[in-house]
C-alpha cells in the first residue's frame, strides 16, 4: 500500500495539533489595566479654557451657523444635488474649515498633550492598558471595574 501526501495531510494535522497541546505553556504575567475620565483630563488641561472659549465664539457666529445649515441642506439631497449645489457645497465646506481651523488646531494640541501624559504615566507605572471609563461602560466592553483602577486624579497631576 502506497501512502500519498494527500492521505497523510489529515493525520499530520491531527498530530501537530495533539503535540501542540502537550507543550508546556508559560504563564503570561498579569496585565495592569486602568481607567480614566477623559472629559476630566480635558477639563484639567490649561489649554482647554481656550478651546471652550473658541468653541463658544463659533457657536455664536451666525454666519457659521448659516454655513452649517446650508451644508446640511445640500447633504440631505445626496446624489440628487445639482452640479451647482455640489460646487456650492465645496465652497461652503472650505469656508467652514477655514473658520474652524484654529479650534481644531488647539483641540489637537490639547489632545496630544493628554495622550503624552497618559502614555508617560502608563509606562512609568507598568500599565498595559488604560481605557476611557465612559467608552468602556457604554460599549459593554467592561462590566465591572474596581474603583482602585481609576487613574484620573493621578494622570491629572501629570498634565502640563
Buried (B, 14 or more C-beta within 10 A) or exposed (E): EEEEEEEEEEEEEEEEEEEEEEEEEEEEEEEEBBBBBBEEBBEBBEBBEBBEEBBEEBEEBEEBEEBBEBBEEBEEEEEEBEEEBEEBBEEBBEBBEEBBEEBEEBBEBBBEBBEEBBEEBBEEEEBEEBBBBEEBBEEEEBEEBEEEBBBBEEBBEBBE
